[in-house]
Amino acid sequence: MPVLAADLVRQVQVRIQGLYSPQEAESIAYFFVEMSTGASRMDCLLGKEVEPVEDWESSLGRLAENEPVQYVLGKSWFRDRIFYLNRHTLIPRPETEELVDLALDKLTTLNPPYRVLDVGTGSGCIAISLAKEAAQANVSAWEISPDAKAQAEENANRLGAQVQFELQDVFQWSHRNSSEPWDMIVSNPPYVKLSEAASMENHVKSFEPGLALFVPDANPLIFYHVLERMATKHLNIGGWLIVEINQLFGAETAALFDNERWKNVELKQDFHGKDRFLMAQKAF
């Protein structure tokens, strides 16, 4: 029989209290109820009734174990689109939406049609967003995890995005000498030092894929070294490399591009005011 959506919100809040701040718990509860029943926050406040949610108790148990709500639901929002997720894909972050904005802006400085490559695509949120929002972009996306690639392909098919997905290891490809050049390479690579895991929230380090998060303390810029070498070989002159970075290594990451091969190297801050993105243009 129907139940009050507001009662479901309260049930979620009770089960996750202590795991999050009261404000976070409230946001998670409303998000979970809306995504699983369609009842908005306003619907809850107005006393809307909804049909019982399948596997409700099981889902509450998973939330109580600190599993991220996006994995319990199997989906999340990114740039006003729903992306389905699995445990091999990172949860899309609002900061990464800013990376898409930067890429779209720089594409306007180039001559269409554009060849764009997303390295380490995960759920496909960056590549699919660019394919949907840049009308003349031919987008390819690489992923090392077969399970993540399969999820990205499912998202692209459901959202009607034309993206060419490939299983590729950037560390292998970077040594190749022949490839049709791209006009833009974008990436949100792993950049969290293993030693930083101790200070991370448990729902991140215990559930999100370590392969997509962590790099060795001894070489925290390992992916940026290989992306710089690859882009040097495979970007058109005037093309752009745009990457998300670790806020702790903004200057060090920018220094990798302090050579004659690059121009217009710029660090950009996210909406928290932290160094979060690097853009560099191929000089020759």
C-alpha positions, -999 to +999 in steps of 0.1 A: +000+000+000+012+036-006+033+053+020+042+089+027+073+099+008+083+120+039+083+089+060+108+073+037+130+103+040+129+100+078+137+063+076+168+070+056+179+098+079+175+075+110+196+048+094+225+070+083+226+093+113+262+096+127+277+087+093+272+122+079+264+157+092+227+164+097+227+185+066+244+158+045+221+131+058+190+152+049+203+158+014+211+122+009+177+111+022+158+134-001+181+125-031+176+088-025+138+091-022+135+113-053+157+090-074+140+058-063+103+070-062+102+102-082+089+122-052+106+156-050+114+174-018+083+195-024+062+164-028+075+151+005+066+184+022+032+183+007+024+149+019+026+129-013+022+092-011+043+068-032+043+030-038+067+010-016+102+008-030+115-026-041+143-039-019+138-009+005+151-027+036+181-040+016+189-005+003+186+010+038+211-016+051+236-007+024+232+030+032+237+022+069+270+005+059+282+038+045+279+027+009+275+059-012+239+066-022+248+067-059+260+031-058+230+019-039+208+036-066+232+026-094+230+060-109+237+097-104+232+131-121+259+148-142+251+180-162+214+174-160+216+138-173+214+105-154+244+083-156+242+047-145+272+035-124+288+003-112+315-004-087+342+000-114+332+036-122+338+067-101+309+087-089+307+119-111+316+150-091+304+186-096+339+197-101+342+175-132+313+194-147+336+224-146+361+205-167+335+199-193+328+236-193+364+244-198+367+219-227+336+233-244+350+268-242+383+259-257+367+239-285+353+273-297+388+284-304+394+255-329+382+248-363+355+221-365+350+193-368+369+184-337+385+151-327+383+148-290+398+120-267+388+113-231+414+092-213+401+071-184+364+076-192+349+057-163+311+061-166+316+081-197+303+113-182+329+136-197+330+120-232+292+117-234+286+153-222+311+166-248+294+145-276+260+158-266+270+194-261+296+200-288+277+196-321+307+190-343+329+169-320+339+134-329+346+119-295+366+088-285+371+075-250+396+051-235+392+030-205+414+003-190+386-015-171+362-037-192+334-033-166+337+005-166+338+006-204+307-016-206+289+009-183+300+039-203+288+022-235+254+016-219+252+052-208+260+065-243+234+042-259+207+053-235+215+090-239+219+089-276+256+100-277+279+090-304+312+080-287+338+055-298+349+036-267+381+015-267+399-006-241+432+011-239+461+015-215+475+050-218+509+038-206+511+015-236+497+039-262+519+068-252+549+050-268+532+046-302+544+069-329+516+069-354+480+080-348+456+104-364+460+135-342+434+148-319+423+184-314+417+180-277+426+154-250+407+156-217+412+134-187+403+131-150+431+106-142+439+090-108+457+116-087+452+108-050+483+097-031+479+064-013+490+082+019+460+105+015+436+076+019+439+077+057+423+112+057+396+104+031+360+097+040+352+060+044+324+060+019+350+071-008+380+049+000+360+018+009+336+018-021+350+038-051+375+020-074+410+024-062+423+019-098+406+052-107+416+071-075+451+063-063+487+069-074+519+059-056+533+084-032+567+081-049+554+093-082+521+112-077+523+129-111+528+096-130+497+101-152+505+137-160+539+127-172+525+102-196+496+124-207+521+152-215+543+129-236+513+114-254+497+148-261+531+161-274+529+133-300+492+131-308+477+166-305+474+188-335+493+221-333+470+245-314+452+216-298+444+215-261+451+192-232+427+197-203+430+177-171+417+175-136+445+176-110+454+172-073+451+205-056+483+198-037+504+197-069+492+225-090+525+242-095+543+209-099+518+197-126+521+230-145+559+227-144+557+196-166+545+218-194+571+245-189+589+238-222+588+250-258+562+223-268+535+241-249+519+276-246+490+291-227+496+268-198+470+278-171+459+265-137+422+269-131+404+268-097+372+249-089+342+265-072+359+259-039+389+281-050+413+252-052+437+244-080+417+217-098+424+219-136+453+225-159+450+236-195+478+236-220+479+243-258+502+225-282+527+250-296+542+230-325 
